[in-house]
Amino acid sequence: MPRTSESFEYTRLSQSVRSAIQLFLKDKNWTRVRLAQELGVTPGRVSQILSGDENLTLRTLGAIAAKLDGHFAVQLVPNDAQPSRSDQREPYTPTIGPKVPELVR
Protein backbone atom coordinates (compact mmCIF):
# COMPACT_ATOMS: atom_id res chain seq x y z
CA MET A 1 0.00 0.00 0.00
CA PRO A 2 1.42 3.45 -0.91
CA ARG A 3 2.54 5.66 1.94
CA THR A 4 1.29 8.78 0.20
CA SER A 5 -1.79 9.54 -1.83
CA GLU A 6 -1.89 10.74 -5.42
CA SER A 7 -3.43 13.98 -4.23
CA PHE A 8 -0.62 14.56 -1.74
CA GLU A 9 2.06 13.83 -4.34
CA TYR A 10 0.40 16.13 -6.88
CA THR A 11 0.24 18.94 -4.32
CA ARG A 12 3.85 18.44 -3.24
CA LEU A 13 5.13 18.40 -6.83
CA SER A 14 2.97 21.35 -7.85
CA GLN A 15 4.17 23.46 -4.91
CA SER A 16 7.80 22.55 -5.58
CA VAL A 17 7.59 23.54 -9.24
CA ARG A 18 5.78 26.80 -8.56
CA SER A 19 8.16 27.71 -5.76
CA ALA A 20 11.15 27.00 -8.00
CA ILE A 21 9.74 29.26 -10.71
CA GLN A 22 9.10 32.05 -8.23
CA LEU A 23 12.61 31.76 -6.77
CA PHE A 24 14.09 31.78 -10.26
CA LEU A 25 12.10 34.90 -11.16
CA LYS A 26 13.32 36.61 -8.00
CA ASP A 27 16.94 35.65 -8.66
CA LYS A 28 16.71 37.04 -12.22
CA ASN A 29 14.97 40.18 -10.91
CA TRP A 30 12.02 39.43 -13.18
CA THR A 31 8.43 40.30 -12.36
CA ARG A 32 5.40 38.27 -13.32
CA VAL A 33 4.72 40.98 -15.91
CA ARG A 34 8.15 40.39 -17.48
CA LEU A 35 7.55 36.63 -17.59
CA ALA A 36 4.15 37.24 -19.18
CA GLN A 37 5.74 39.43 -21.85
CA GLU A 38 8.38 36.79 -22.58
CA LEU A 39 5.75 34.03 -22.80
CA GLY A 40 3.36 36.14 -24.87
CA VAL A 41 0.54 35.83 -22.34
CA THR A 42 -1.22 38.21 -19.98
CA PRO A 43 0.06 38.89 -16.46
CA GLY A 44 -3.20 37.35 -15.24
CA ARG A 45 -2.30 34.10 -17.00
CA VAL A 46 1.07 34.03 -15.23
CA SER A 47 -0.74 34.57 -11.92
CA GLN A 48 -2.97 31.60 -12.74
CA ILE A 49 0.08 29.49 -13.54
CA LEU A 50 1.79 30.40 -10.27
CA SER A 51 -1.33 30.23 -8.09
CA GLY A 52 -1.54 26.45 -8.01
CA ASP A 53 -5.14 26.39 -9.19
CA GLU A 54 -4.48 24.37 -12.33
CA ASN A 55 -2.58 21.38 -13.58
CA LEU A 56 0.41 22.65 -15.56
CA THR A 57 1.38 20.84 -18.73
CA LEU A 58 4.93 19.82 -19.55
CA ARG A 59 4.66 22.14 -22.56
CA THR A 60 3.92 25.12 -20.29
CA LEU A 61 6.75 24.19 -17.94
CA GLY A 62 9.09 23.79 -20.91
CA ALA A 63 8.15 27.23 -22.21
CA ILE A 64 8.76 28.81 -18.82
CA ALA A 65 12.13 27.09 -18.41
CA ALA A 66 13.20 28.14 -21.91
CA LYS A 67 12.23 31.79 -21.37
CA LEU A 68 14.03 31.82 -18.03
CA ASP A 69 17.10 30.19 -19.63
CA GLY A 70 16.95 27.28 -17.22
CA HIS A 71 15.69 23.73 -16.95
CA PHE A 72 13.84 21.49 -14.53
CA ALA A 73 15.57 18.46 -13.02
CA VAL A 74 13.26 15.82 -11.55
CA GLN A 75 14.12 12.91 -9.31
CA LEU A 76 11.76 10.08 -8.34
CA VAL A 77 12.79 8.26 -5.17
CA PRO A 78 11.13 5.44 -3.21
CA ASN A 79 9.12 6.54 -0.17
CA ASP A 80 11.04 4.11 2.01
CA ALA A 81 14.44 5.47 0.94
CA GLN A 82 16.58 6.93 3.67
CA PRO A 83 16.70 10.73 3.44
CA SER A 84 19.87 11.80 1.73
CA ARG A 85 21.92 14.73 2.88
CA SER A 86 20.44 16.76 0.01
CA ASP A 87 16.93 16.14 1.43
CA GLN A 88 17.96 17.83 4.66
CA ARG A 89 19.16 21.06 3.09
CA GLU A 90 17.34 24.35 2.93
CA PRO A 91 15.06 24.85 -0.11
CA TYR A 92 16.92 25.43 -3.33
CA THR A 93 17.73 29.01 -4.26
CA PRO A 94 18.75 29.35 -7.90
CA THR A 95 21.85 31.23 -8.93
CA ILE A 96 21.85 32.67 -12.41
CA GLY A 97 25.07 32.38 -14.34
CA PRO A 98 26.80 30.34 -16.97
CA LYS A 99 25.87 27.08 -15.26
CA VAL A 100 22.18 26.11 -15.56
CA PRO A 101 20.78 25.51 -12.07
CA GLU A 102 18.74 22.53 -10.97
CA LEU A 103 15.25 23.81 -10.16
CA VAL A 104 13.37 20.94 -8.58
CA ARG A 105 14.79 18.51 -6.10
N, C-alpha and C positions, 0 to 999 in steps of 0.2 A: 504494500500500500504506500502511495507517495506521501512524503512528509509535508509537502506543500501543495496547495491547490493551484489550479490553472489561473484562477482569478488573482491569487496572491502573486504568482510569478509574473503575470501580465503587468500588474501594478508596479512591482519592483523594477522590472525592465523598463517600463514606460517612464517612471520617475528618474531612473539612472540616465536614460537617453536625454530626456528634457533638461535635466540638471547639467549634463555634460555640454549640451548646446548653449545653455545660458552662461556657463563658466567660460566657454570658448568665446562667446560674444563679448563678455566683459574683458577678457584678456586681450582681445583685438581692439577694444574700445569702440565696438560697434553697438548701435542701438537696434531695436526691433525694426525701426523704420528703415535703417540701412540694409538690414537683412531682407526686408520686404522688397526694397528697390532692386537688390541683387537677384532675388528670386523672380522678380516680375509679378509680384502679388501685392495685395493691400496689407498695410500694417495690421488690420483686423485679422487677416488670415494667419499672419505670423503669431498673433496672440492666441488664436485657436490652436495652432500647432503646439505652442508651448504651454497651453493651459492644462493639457492632459485629458481633455474631454473627447478625444477621438483617437482611433487606432491609426497610427502613422504607417504609411506604406514604405517599403524599402526604397522605392523610387523617390519619395519625398525626402527620406533620410539621405539618400545618395546626392540629391540636388543640394541639400543644405551643406553636407560635407564638402562637396566640390566648390561651392561658393565661398565657404570659409577656408578653403585650401587646407583641408584636413581629411581625416578618415576615421571611421569607427572600427574598433577592434573588439571582438566579442569572444568570450570564453564560456563554455558550458562545462560545469563541474558537477560531480555527483553530490547529492545532499549529505551523504555520510562521509565525505572527504574531510580530512582534518584541515582546519583553517590554515592557510599559508601565511607567511609573514606579510605578504602583500594585502591579504584580507584584513589585516589589523592596522593598516595605515589610515591616515586621514584621507578624506575624499580627494580624488584627483583634481588638481588645478592645472589646466593646460598652460604651456609656455609656447608662445609663437616664435618661430625661428626657422632655420633651415631644416631642422629635423621635424618630421610630422609627428605630433603627439598622439598617444593612445587615448581615446576619449572614454571608452566604457570598459570598466573592469568587472 
